[in-house]
Amino acid sequence: MSKTYRSKEQWIALIQAHKESGLTAAAFCRQQGINAKYFSKRQKDFGFRPSTKNEFIQVKVDKPVYRTVMSLNTGRGQIEFNTWPDPDYVQQLLQVLQ
């Protein structure tokens, strides 16, 4: 691969093109045939900082839906499980409840 020499103006134009492209630096460099580490160095050399947006986004969390997959009815009450319990656990539980 032969080296391409670029002027300061050409590097600045490439950096601007990267910003406008919406691509990651790695994807842009692959597309342009540029070494990503050198591209990053040239950005720093010319005073460009990678955009870092430290923003929070609001996330709506719905209440979890619990579904009963197993229910044990005993003379003293009812026990519901929302996941399948281990059979050994159920056996021990039934022995204690007798």
NORHUJO-V252856 format. One record per residue. N is the residue number from 1. RES is the residue in three letters. PHI is phi in degrees with one decimal (none if undefined). Layout:
BEGIN
n->{N & N}
res->{RES & RES}
phi->{PHI & PHI}
END
This chain:
BEGIN
n->{1 & 2 & 3 & 4 & 5 & 6 & 7 & 8 & 9 & 10 & 11 & 12 & 13 & 14 & 15 & 16 & 17 & 18 & 19 & 20 & 21 & 22 & 23 & 24 & 25 & 26 & 27 & 28 & 29 & 30 & 31 & 32 & 33 & 34 & 35 & 36 & 37 & 38 & 39 & 40 & 41 & 42 & 43 & 44 & 45 & 46 & 47 & 48 & 49 & 50 & 51 & 52 & 53 & 54 & 55 & 56 & 57 & 58 & 59 & 60 & 61 & 62 & 63 & 64 & 65 & 66 & 67 & 68 & 69 & 70 & 71 & 72 & 73 & 74 & 75 & 76 & 77 & 78 & 79 & 80 & 81 & 82 & 83 & 84 & 85 & 86 & 87 & 88 & 89 & 90 & 91 & 92 & 93 & 94 & 95 & 96 & 97 & 98}
res->{MET & SER & LYS & THR & TYR & ARG & SER & LYS & GLU & GLN & TRP & ILE & ALA & LEU & ILE & GLN & ALA & HIS & LYS & GLU & SER & GLY & LEU & THR & ALA & ALA & ALA & PHE & CYS & ARG & GLN & GLN & GLY & ILE & ASN & ALA & LYS & TYR & PHE & SER & LYS & ARG & GLN & LYS & ASP & PHE & GLY & PHE & ARG & PRO & SER & THR & LYS & ASN & GLU & PHE & ILE & GLN & VAL & LYS & VAL & ASP & LYS & PRO & VAL & TYR & ARG & THR & VAL & MET & SER & LEU & ASN & THR & GLY & ARG & GLY & GLN & ILE & GLU & PHE & ASN & THR & TRP & PRO & ASP & PRO & ASP & TYR & VAL & GLN & GLN & LEU & LEU & GLN & VAL & LEU & GLN}
phi->{none & -86.1 & -82.0 & -107.3 & -92.7 & -123.4 & -78.5 & -57.3 & -63.3 & -66.4 & -64.9 & -62.7 & -63.6 & -64.9 & -64.0 & -64.2 & -62.2 & -63.2 & -59.6 & -77.7 & -72.6 & 78.4 & -86.1 & -68.5 & -60.2 & -62.4 & -66.4 & -62.6 & -64.4 & -60.2 & -62.5 & -92.5 & 71.5 & -110.3 & -70.0 & -62.7 & -66.9 & -69.8 & -59.8 & -61.6 & -61.8 & -67.1 & -58.9 & -66.6 & -57.1 & -98.7 & 81.6 & -89.4 & -109.6 & -60.8 & -71.0 & -122.3 & -96.7 & -98.0 & -114.5 & -97.0 & -115.0 & -81.7 & -118.4 & -94.9 & -109.2 & -75.2 & -66.2 & -66.3 & -99.6 & -101.6 & -114.1 & -80.4 & -101.7 & -153.4 & -134.2 & -111.4 & -103.1 & -117.0 & -64.2 & -100.9 & 158.7 & -128.3 & -118.1 & -114.9 & -118.6 & -95.8 & -137.0 & -68.8 & -77.7 & -64.8 & -56.9 & -64.1 & -64.1 & -62.8 & -61.1 & -64.1 & -62.3 & -65.2 & -65.4 & -67.8 & -79.9 & -72.7}
END
